[in-house]
Amino acid sequence: RFGNVGNNVDPVTGAQSIDPNLTNNFKFQRQINAAYASYQTGMGAWTWLGGLRAELTRADAQQLIDNLSNTGSYFRIYPSLHVDRSVSEESTLSFGASRRVTRPDPDNLNPYVDHEYSPNLRAGNPHLRPQYTQSYEVGYGFEGRGLSYGLTGYYRLNRDSLTDLTTYLGNGLSLTTKTNLHTNDSAGLEFTSNGHIVPKLTYSVSGNLFYSQIDATALGISGLQSTTGLNAKLKLDYRPTAADSAQITVTRTDKRLTPQGYVSAINIVNLGIKHQLKTDLTAVVTVSDVFNGQRFQRLAMSPTFTEEYIRTVRGRVFYVGFVYSFGTS
């Protein structure tokens, strides 16, 4: 159940009255009945794992304020196959194919028009369908001698993925809703690695170097759109002494395509230092979002309007604290 309440306050009497533009009551229930089967076997250096999942899903949604309701059910079967081959005691080749489902969040199904951030109105879509992904992957993994890394090449066919669609209402108001994008295919290389750069400096990195292509013809927008990018996270840990450590983390979420434009990349850097004052007392200093990178920027264009939506988060926080531990470990 999702309930939001907003009031207007009379400046003279202080009396409060319900603001219908900020008040709504949404109920949602999803029931999933599933059966699973798997079979694993091996032959020499090869290992095979096959799986099959059958699901019957029913969803009921009701917006009590507007007296709107929606009910739906669907049955799907999701097969999967994963094959491993040992190349050596430290390395493995893998192959995989699978079909997966990603269901929309209940809040994205709420049809109520939210006026909290006028003139940028938002609303959910009760008719959203789940996203289905057909994935094919081949990978290589290595672990040994204080080092581990993995590379996975993939090709994924996404159907009915979730995206934003903005409509201009006039008088300076726009309405952004969620909708299904019929085709959203991607290919790329996922990677992970962790180990030591020098004895006192360790690293951990993961990422996805990708190519993405969308087709929004079903939404009345002609032509294919494509982009390349890198989503990544890097963490460095430096321990000069047994009592001291420092850490830096860098995360990047690259540009994401929408039917009408794109959402810009987001880069965030966090820093932290820890010093052991005593066996039971530790001092901690952290700085979050050092370069003020929590900036959401969406560009939407159509024959009748152009909108640039920017939302910044004041996430830069400088923190100094002490941790006292008591008891036995």
C-alpha positions as CSV (number, residue, x, y, z in Angstrom):
1,R,0.0,0.0,0.0
2,F,1.4,3.4,-1.1
3,G,-0.2,6.4,0.6
4,N,0.8,10.1,0.1
5,V,-0.8,13.0,1.9
6,G,-0.3,16.7,1.4
7,N,-2.0,19.6,3.2
8,N,-2.6,23.3,2.6
9,V,-2.2,25.5,5.6
10,D,-4.3,28.7,6.1
11,P,-1.8,31.4,6.9
12,V,-4.2,33.2,9.2
13,T,-5.9,30.4,11.2
14,G,-3.3,27.7,10.7
15,A,-6.0,25.3,9.8
16,Q,-5.0,22.4,7.5
17,S,-6.9,21.1,4.5
18,I,-6.1,18.2,2.2
19,D,-4.4,19.1,-1.0
20,P,-5.8,16.8,-3.7
21,N,-2.8,17.4,-5.9
22,L,-0.5,15.7,-3.4
23,T,-2.8,13.1,-1.8
24,N,-3.4,9.6,-3.2
25,N,-3.9,6.0,-2.0
26,F,-2.6,3.1,-4.1
27,K,-3.0,-0.6,-3.3
28,F,-1.0,-3.3,-5.1
29,Q,-0.8,-7.1,-4.8
30,R,1.3,-9.5,-6.8
31,Q,1.1,-13.3,-6.5
32,I,3.6,-15.6,-8.1
33,N,3.2,-19.4,-8.2
34,A,6.3,-21.1,-9.5
35,A,7.8,-24.5,-10.2
36,Y,11.5,-25.2,-10.7
37,A,13.5,-28.0,-12.2
38,S,17.3,-28.3,-12.7
39,Y,19.7,-31.0,-13.9
40,Q,23.5,-31.0,-13.6
41,T,26.0,-33.4,-15.0
42,G,29.6,-33.5,-15.9
43,M,32.0,-35.2,-18.3
44,G,35.8,-34.7,-17.8
45,A,36.5,-31.0,-17.7
46,W,32.9,-30.1,-18.7
47,T,30.0,-29.3,-16.4
48,W,26.5,-28.8,-17.6
49,L,23.7,-27.2,-15.7
50,G,20.2,-26.9,-17.2
51,G,17.2,-25.3,-15.6
52,L,13.6,-24.7,-16.2
53,R,11.2,-22.4,-14.3
54,A,7.5,-22.0,-14.9
55,E,5.6,-19.1,-13.3
56,L,2.0,-18.0,-13.1
57,T,1.8,-14.4,-12.1
58,R,-1.3,-12.4,-11.1
59,A,-1.3,-8.7,-10.2
60,D,-4.1,-6.5,-8.9
61,A,-3.7,-2.7,-8.6
62,Q,-6.2,-0.1,-7.4
63,Q,-6.0,3.7,-7.1
64,L,-8.5,4.5,-4.4
65,I,-8.6,8.2,-4.9
66,D,-9.5,8.1,-8.6
67,N,-11.4,4.7,-8.3
68,L,-9.2,3.1,-11.0
69,S,-8.3,-0.6,-10.9
70,N,-6.4,-2.9,-13.1
71,T,-6.0,-6.7,-13.0
72,G,-3.8,-9.0,-15.1
73,S,-2.2,-12.4,-15.2
74,Y,0.3,-14.2,-17.3
75,F,2.1,-17.6,-17.5
76,R,5.6,-17.9,-18.8
77,I,8.4,-20.5,-18.9
78,Y,12.0,-19.5,-18.4
79,P,14.7,-22.0,-19.6
80,S,18.4,-21.7,-18.9
81,L,21.7,-23.5,-19.7
82,H,25.1,-23.0,-18.2
83,V,28.3,-24.8,-19.3
84,D,31.7,-24.7,-17.6
85,R,35.0,-26.0,-18.8
86,S,38.1,-26.1,-16.6
87,V,41.1,-24.9,-18.6
88,S,43.4,-25.3,-15.6
89,E,43.3,-25.4,-11.8
90,E,43.1,-21.6,-11.9
91,S,41.0,-20.7,-15.0
92,T,37.5,-21.6,-16.3
93,L,35.6,-21.0,-19.6
94,S,31.9,-20.6,-19.4
95,F,29.0,-20.5,-21.8
96,G,25.4,-19.6,-21.0
97,A,21.9,-18.9,-22.4
98,S,18.9,-17.9,-20.4
99,R,15.5,-16.2,-20.5
100,R,14.7,-13.8,-17.6
101,V,11.9,-11.5,-16.4
102,T,12.1,-8.1,-14.7
103,R,8.8,-7.0,-13.3
104,P,7.9,-3.2,-13.0
105,D,8.1,-1.8,-9.5
106,P,4.6,-1.3,-8.0
107,D,5.1,2.5,-7.7
108,N,5.6,2.7,-11.5
109,L,2.1,1.2,-11.9
110,N,0.4,4.0,-9.9
111,P,-1.6,6.1,-12.4
112,Y,-2.0,9.1,-10.1
113,V,-0.5,12.3,-11.4
114,D,2.0,13.7,-8.9
115,H,2.1,17.5,-8.7
116,E,4.8,17.7,-6.1
117,Y,7.4,19.0,-8.5
118,S,5.5,21.3,-10.8
119,P,5.8,22.1,-13.6
120,N,7.3,18.6,-14.1
121,L,4.4,16.3,-13.3
122,R,4.9,12.5,-13.0
123,A,2.5,9.5,-13.2
124,G,2.8,5.8,-13.3
125,N,1.3,3.5,-15.9
126,P,-1.0,0.7,-14.7
127,H,-0.7,-1.1,-18.1
128,L,3.1,-1.7,-17.9
129,R,4.2,-5.1,-19.0
130,P,7.2,-7.1,-17.5
131,Q,10.5,-7.0,-19.4
132,Y,11.8,-10.2,-20.9
133,T,15.5,-10.7,-21.6
134,Q,17.0,-13.4,-23.8
135,S,20.7,-13.5,-22.9
136,Y,23.7,-15.3,-24.5
137,E,27.1,-15.2,-22.7
138,V,30.6,-16.5,-23.0
139,G,33.1,-15.9,-20.2
140,Y,36.6,-16.5,-18.9
141,G,37.6,-16.5,-15.2
142,F,40.9,-16.7,-13.4
143,E,41.6,-17.0,-9.7
144,G,45.0,-17.7,-8.1
145,R,48.3,-16.2,-7.0
146,G,46.6,-13.4,-5.1
147,L,44.7,-12.2,-8.2
148,S,41.3,-12.8,-9.7
149,Y,39.6,-11.5,-12.8
150,G,36.8,-12.4,-15.1
151,L,35.6,-11.3,-18.6
152,T,32.2,-12.0,-20.0
153,G,31.0,-11.2,-23.5
154,Y,27.2,-11.0,-23.9
155,Y,24.4,-10.3,-26.3
156,R,21.0,-9.5,-24.8
157,L,17.6,-9.1,-26.5
158,N,15.3,-7.1,-24.3
159,R,11.6,-6.8,-25.0
160,D,9.2,-4.4,-23.2
161,S,11.9,-2.7,-21.2
162,L,10.9,0.2,-19.0
163,T,11.5,3.8,-20.2
164,D,10.3,7.4,-19.7
165,L,8.0,9.3,-22.1
166,T,7.3,13.0,-21.7
167,T,4.3,14.9,-23.0
168,Y,3.9,18.7,-23.0
169,L,0.5,19.7,-21.6
170,G,0.7,23.4,-22.3
171,N,1.0,26.4,-19.9
172,G,4.5,25.4,-19.0
173,L,3.5,21.9,-17.7
174,S,4.9,18.6,-18.8
175,L,3.9,15.0,-17.8
176,T,6.4,12.2,-17.6
177,T,5.1,8.6,-17.5
178,K,6.6,5.1,-17.7
179,T,6.0,3.0,-20.8
180,N,7.3,-0.1,-22.4
181,L,10.0,0.1,-25.1
182,H,9.4,-2.7,-27.6
183,T,13.1,-3.3,-28.5
184,N,16.2,-2.5,-26.5
185,D,19.1,-4.7,-27.5
186,S,22.6,-4.6,-26.1
187,A,26.0,-6.3,-26.5
188,G,29.2,-5.7,-24.6
189,L,31.9,-6.9,-22.3
190,E,31.5,-7.2,-18.5
191,F,34.7,-7.4,-16.4
192,T,35.8,-7.8,-12.8
193,S,39.2,-7.8,-11.2
194,N,40.7,-7.5,-7.8
195,G,44.2,-7.9,-6.4
196,H,47.3,-5.9,-5.2
197,I,49.0,-3.1,-7.1
198,V,51.7,-3.0,-4.5
199,P,51.7,-4.9,-1.2
200,K,49.9,-2.1,0.7
201,L,47.6,-1.0,-2.1
202,T,44.7,-3.2,-3.2
203,Y,42.1,-2.6,-5.9
204,S,38.7,-3.9,-7.0
205,V,37.2,-2.9,-10.3
206,S,34.0,-4.0,-12.1
207,G,32.3,-2.6,-15.2
208,N,30.3,-3.1,-18.3
209,L,31.6,-1.8,-21.7
210,F,28.4,-1.8,-23.8
211,Y,26.7,-1.0,-27.1
212,S,23.0,-0.4,-26.8
213,Q,20.3,0.1,-29.5
214,I,16.6,1.0,-29.1
215,D,13.7,1.0,-31.5
216,A,10.8,3.3,-30.4
217,T,8.8,2.9,-33.6
218,A,5.8,1.5,-31.7
219,L,5.7,4.7,-29.7
220,G,5.5,6.8,-32.8
221,I,9.2,7.7,-32.9
222,S,10.9,6.5,-36.1
223,G,14.4,5.3,-36.5
224,L,16.9,3.3,-34.5
225,Q,19.0,5.0,-31.8
226,S,22.3,3.6,-30.5
227,T,25.0,4.5,-28.0
228,T,28.2,3.1,-26.5
229,G,29.4,3.6,-23.0
230,L,31.0,2.4,-19.8
231,N,29.4,1.7,-16.5
232,A,32.1,1.0,-13.9
233,K,33.1,1.0,-10.2
234,L,36.6,1.3,-8.9
235,K,37.8,0.9,-5.3
236,L,41.3,1.5,-4.0
237,D,42.3,0.5,-0.5
238,Y,45.6,1.8,1.0
239,R,46.9,0.4,4.3
240,P,50.3,2.0,5.1
241,T,50.3,0.7,8.7
242,A,48.3,-1.8,10.7
243,A,46.4,1.1,12.3
244,D,45.7,3.3,9.2
245,S,43.7,2.8,6.1
246,A,42.3,5.0,3.3
247,Q,39.8,4.2,0.6
248,I,38.6,5.9,-2.6
249,T,35.6,4.7,-4.7
250,V,34.7,6.0,-8.1
251,T,31.4,5.0,-9.8
252,R,30.2,5.9,-13.3
253,T,26.8,5.3,-14.8
254,D,27.0,6.2,-18.5
255,K,24.5,7.9,-20.8
256,R,21.2,6.0,-21.1
257,L,18.9,6.3,-24.2
258,T,15.2,7.2,-24.0
259,P,12.8,7.2,-27.0
260,Q,12.9,11.1,-27.0
261,G,16.5,11.7,-26.1
262,Y,18.8,10.5,-23.3
263,V,19.7,10.7,-19.6
264,S,23.2,12.0,-19.0
265,A,26.1,10.1,-17.3
266,I,26.6,10.4,-13.5
267,N,30.0,10.2,-11.9
268,I,30.5,10.0,-8.1
269,V,33.7,10.0,-6.0
270,N,33.8,9.1,-2.3
271,L,36.8,9.2,0.1
272,G,37.4,7.7,3.5
273,I,40.2,7.5,6.1
274,K,40.3,5.4,9.2
275,H,42.8,5.4,12.1
276,Q,43.0,3.0,15.0
277,L,43.5,5.1,18.1
278,K,43.3,2.3,20.6
279,T,42.3,-1.3,20.4
280,D,38.7,-0.3,21.1
281,L,38.6,3.2,19.6
282,T,38.7,4.2,15.9
283,A,38.5,7.6,14.2
284,V,36.8,7.9,10.8
285,V,36.8,10.7,8.3
286,T,34.7,10.5,5.1
287,V,33.8,12.8,2.2
288,S,31.0,11.7,-0.1
289,D,30.4,12.9,-3.6
290,V,33.6,15.0,-3.7
291,F,32.9,16.6,-7.1
292,N,29.2,17.1,-6.7
293,G,28.4,14.5,-9.4
294,Q,24.9,13.5,-8.3
295,R,23.3,15.4,-11.1
296,F,20.4,13.8,-13.0
297,Q,19.9,15.4,-16.4
298,R,17.3,14.3,-18.9
299,L,16.8,15.7,-22.4
300,A,13.6,15.0,-24.3
301,M,12.8,16.3,-27.8
302,S,9.7,16.0,-30.0
303,P,8.3,18.0,-33.0
304,T,6.3,20.2,-30.6
305,F,8.7,20.8,-27.6
306,T,12.2,20.4,-26.2
307,E,12.6,19.8,-22.4
308,E,15.8,19.7,-20.4
309,Y,15.1,18.4,-16.9
310,I,17.9,18.7,-14.3
311,R,17.7,17.5,-10.7
312,T,20.7,17.9,-8.4
313,V,21.3,16.1,-5.0
314,R,23.2,17.9,-2.3
315,G,25.1,14.8,-1.5
316,R,28.5,16.3,-0.5
317,V,28.9,15.4,3.1
318,F,32.0,15.8,5.3
319,Y,31.8,13.4,8.3
320,V,34.1,13.0,11.3
321,G,33.3,10.3,13.8
322,F,34.6,7.9,16.4
323,V,33.8,4.2,16.8
324,Y,34.1,2.7,20.2
325,S,33.9,-1.1,20.5
326,F,33.2,-3.0,23.7
327,G,32.9,-6.6,24.7
328,T,35.0,-9.5,23.3
329,S,35.6,-10.4,19.7
